[in-house]
Amino acid sequence: MAITIFVHEQGDTRQVDALDPEWLKPERGIKLWVDLSNPTETEGKILADYFHFHELAIEDALGEVLQPKIEPYDGYLYLVLHAIDFKASQHEFATHEVDLFLSERYLVSVHDETSRSIDRLLEVCPKHDFILAEGTDALLHRIVDSMVDNYRPEVEKLEQRLDEIEDRVFDRPSPSDIKRILGLKKDVGSLRRVVTPQRDVVGRLARREFEVVTQPISYRFRDVYDHLVRMTEEANIFLDRVTGILDAHLSFTSNRLNQVMKVLTIISTVFMPLTVLTGMYGMNVKLPMFPGGEDAQFWWIFAIMLVIAVTMYSIFRRDRWR
């Protein structure tokens, strides 16, 4: 586990190695950011022993929560957000859970080892005192805003794959496309499951339902909320496009099957009287003979069969059955 602790006091931000209980006293005026990367249950005791968070919130922070959410507790907020990482080979938006505890005096972040947004802020925080000087709610906004900004390249990758499969289906459809389309539909479903609940959580912060979020920072969350709303709309549009592509592919497959069945039907219809004719003259009974000797009978029957086949084919072509 990696524990990173930043303390902002009297206009200066510094990184420390251990926590001091005195820092949580309101009269000290200290801003604190504690980041826990990939903690175990034993190592996560700092959440209970130092910050005295609720046991249910700690359980969620150390476990896995499938849906983003926000819950108010006495003196702090508990948020669950998700970063995304699109893995095209696995046909999914892999989610990386980020748990956040927010109060006026501190921000505690709990995540696995793959949070790009937090890692970036951990690098710049000791170099810029204003990051923590603005307040813990401003720090929360920076984290959330960076996470949402990371959504855009992933959504563009999905849109690019959508354009490629759409062009392929309408220009050069093949039976293997159905697997790609269903995989793409799964990707879009994963995007919707991530973005839609995230939008609702950020919307509550933008509406300033909680006092810990100040008015100026709520305006910033409105901008993040607008981005998530647009992504939600794009996800819905993507789903409609995938549905249209799937319908077009199924329609093409059905039409091609109809063409094959039409050809087979024509062939069967043409050979039906020929089969009757050859069956009659193949019986071991005496039948009327055509002019000429025994050798001429084959050519008579062959000529009749050819006339019947050509006549029926001409009728089918005239009536546009093919």
WOMO-V846780 format. One record per residue. N is the residue number from 1. RES is the residue in one small letter. PSI is psi in whole degrees, -180 to 180 (999 if undefined). Layout:
n: (N | N)
res: (RES | RES)
psi: (PSI | PSI)
//
This chain:
n: (1 | 2 | 3 | 4 | 5 | 6 | 7 | 8 | 9 | 10 | 11 | 12 | 13 | 14 | 15 | 16 | 17 | 18 | 19 | 20 | 21 | 22 | 23 | 24 | 25 | 26 | 27 | 28 | 29 | 30 | 31 | 32 | 33 | 34 | 35 | 36 | 37 | 38 | 39 | 40 | 41 | 42 | 43 | 44 | 45 | 46 | 47 | 48 | 49 | 50 | 51 | 52 | 53 | 54 | 55 | 56 | 57 | 58 | 59 | 60 | 61 | 62 | 63 | 64 | 65 | 66 | 67 | 68 | 69 | 70 | 71 | 72 | 73 | 74 | 75 | 76 | 77 | 78 | 79 | 80 | 81 | 82 | 83 | 84 | 85 | 86 | 87 | 88 | 89 | 90 | 91 | 92 | 93 | 94 | 95 | 96 | 97 | 98 | 99 | 100 | 101 | 102 | 103 | 104 | 105 | 106 | 107 | 108 | 109 | 110 | 111 | 112 | 113 | 114 | 115 | 116 | 117 | 118 | 119 | 120 | 121 | 122 | 123 | 124 | 125 | 126 | 127 | 128 | 129 | 130 | 131 | 132 | 133 | 134 | 135 | 136 | 137 | 138 | 139 | 140 | 141 | 142 | 143 | 144 | 145 | 146 | 147 | 148 | 149 | 150 | 151 | 152 | 153 | 154 | 155 | 156 | 157 | 158 | 159 | 160 | 161 | 162 | 163 | 164 | 165 | 166 | 167 | 168 | 169 | 170 | 171 | 172 | 173 | 174 | 175 | 176 | 177 | 178 | 179 | 180 | 181 | 182 | 183 | 184 | 185 | 186 | 187 | 188 | 189 | 190 | 191 | 192 | 193 | 194 | 195 | 196 | 197 | 198 | 199 | 200 | 201 | 202 | 203 | 204 | 205 | 206 | 207 | 208 | 209 | 210 | 211 | 212 | 213 | 214 | 215 | 216 | 217 | 218 | 219 | 220 | 221 | 222 | 223 | 224 | 225 | 226 | 227 | 228 | 229 | 230 | 231 | 232 | 233 | 234 | 235 | 236 | 237 | 238 | 239 | 240 | 241 | 242 | 243 | 244 | 245 | 246 | 247 | 248 | 249 | 250 | 251 | 252 | 253 | 254 | 255 | 256 | 257 | 258 | 259 | 260 | 261 | 262 | 263 | 264 | 265 | 266 | 267 | 268 | 269 | 270 | 271 | 272 | 273 | 274 | 275 | 276 | 277 | 278 | 279 | 280 | 281 | 282 | 283 | 284 | 285 | 286 | 287 | 288 | 289 | 290 | 291 | 292 | 293 | 294 | 295 | 296 | 297 | 298 | 299 | 300 | 301 | 302 | 303 | 304 | 305 | 306 | 307 | 308 | 309 | 310 | 311 | 312 | 313 | 314 | 315 | 316 | 317 | 318 | 319 | 320 | 321 | 322)
res: (m | a | i | t | i | f | v | h | e | q | g | d | t | r | q | v | d | a | l | d | p | e | w | l | k | p | e | r | g | i | k | l | w | v | d | l | s | n | p | t | e | t | e | g | k | i | l | a | d | y | f | h | f | h | e | l | a | i | e | d | a | l | g | e | v | l | q | p | k | i | e | p | y | d | g | y | l | y | l | v | l | h | a | i | d | f | k | a | s | q | h | e | f | a | t | h | e | v | d | l | f | l | s | e | r | y | l | v | s | v | h | d | e | t | s | r | s | i | d | r | l | l | e | v | c | p | k | h | d | f | i | l | a | e | g | t | d | a | l | l | h | r | i | v | d | s | m | v | d | n | y | r | p | e | v | e | k | l | e | q | r | l | d | e | i | e | d | r | v | f | d | r | p | s | p | s | d | i | k | r | i | l | g | l | k | k | d | v | g | s | l | r | r | v | v | t | p | q | r | d | v | v | g | r | l | a | r | r | e | f | e | v | v | t | q | p | i | s | y | r | f | r | d | v | y | d | h | l | v | r | m | t | e | e | a | n | i | f | l | d | r | v | t | g | i | l | d | a | h | l | s | f | t | s | n | r | l | n | q | v | m | k | v | l | t | i | i | s | t | v | f | m | p | l | t | v | l | t | g | m | y | g | m | n | v | k | l | p | m | f | p | g | g | e | d | a | q | f | w | w | i | f | a | i | m | l | v | i | a | v | t | m | y | s | i | f | r | r | d | r | w | r)
psi: (142 | 123 | 124 | 129 | 125 | 135 | 129 | 118 | 130 | 46 | 7 | 135 | 129 | 154 | 134 | 169 | -19 | 160 | 143 | 123 | -25 | -22 | -21 | -7 | 131 | -34 | -17 | -25 | 30 | 139 | 131 | 134 | 119 | 123 | 125 | 118 | 116 | 55 | 153 | 175 | -39 | -45 | -24 | 1 | -18 | -30 | -34 | -43 | -35 | -48 | -17 | 46 | 161 | 144 | -33 | -39 | -40 | -41 | -42 | -39 | -36 | -13 | -148 | 126 | 123 | -26 | 136 | 145 | 168 | 132 | 127 | 137 | 178 | 103 | -5 | 165 | 145 | 123 | 144 | 118 | 166 | 127 | 161 | 151 | 107 | 124 | 98 | -34 | -26 | 0 | 54 | 156 | 103 | 132 | 141 | 111 | 138 | 119 | 136 | 133 | 120 | 130 | 178 | -22 | -20 | 161 | 125 | 124 | 136 | 127 | 172 | -168 | 9 | 31 | 101 | -38 | -49 | -40 | -38 | -41 | -33 | -30 | -38 | -18 | -48 | -14 | -18 | 107 | -26 | -18 | -50 | -24 | -31 | -23 | 162 | -31 | -34 | -38 | -41 | -42 | -42 | -40 | -49 | -43 | -41 | -39 | -44 | -37 | -34 | -15 | -37 | -50 | -35 | -39 | -38 | -35 | -42 | -41 | -37 | -43 | -35 | -43 | -41 | -46 | -31 | -46 | -39 | -43 | -40 | -21 | -49 | 68 | 148 | 159 | -27 | -12 | -27 | -36 | -41 | -40 | -45 | -37 | -39 | -37 | -36 | -39 | -46 | -40 | -38 | -41 | -45 | -40 | -26 | -47 | -42 | -51 | -33 | -39 | -42 | -38 | -48 | -32 | -37 | -35 | -38 | -32 | -2 | 54 | -14 | 136 | -24 | -21 | 116 | 166 | -47 | -37 | -31 | -33 | -38 | -39 | -26 | -39 | -43 | -41 | -41 | -40 | -43 | -35 | -44 | -39 | -36 | -43 | -39 | -39 | -40 | -39 | -41 | -41 | -41 | -40 | -42 | -41 | -41 | -41 | -42 | -43 | -41 | -40 | -43 | -37 | -42 | -43 | -41 | -43 | -40 | -38 | -39 | -39 | -42 | -44 | -34 | -44 | -44 | -36 | -42 | -45 | -43 | -40 | -40 | -41 | -11 | -52 | -30 | -37 | -40 | -43 | -47 | -31 | -39 | -47 | -2 | -3 | 154 | 56 | 163 | 125 | 161 | 143 | 144 | 161 | 146 | 180 | -167 | -34 | -27 | -19 | -40 | -45 | -30 | -50 | -41 | -40 | -42 | -45 | -41 | -41 | -44 | -46 | -46 | -40 | -47 | -40 | -39 | -40 | -43 | -42 | -39 | -41 | 3 | 43 | -12 | 999)
//
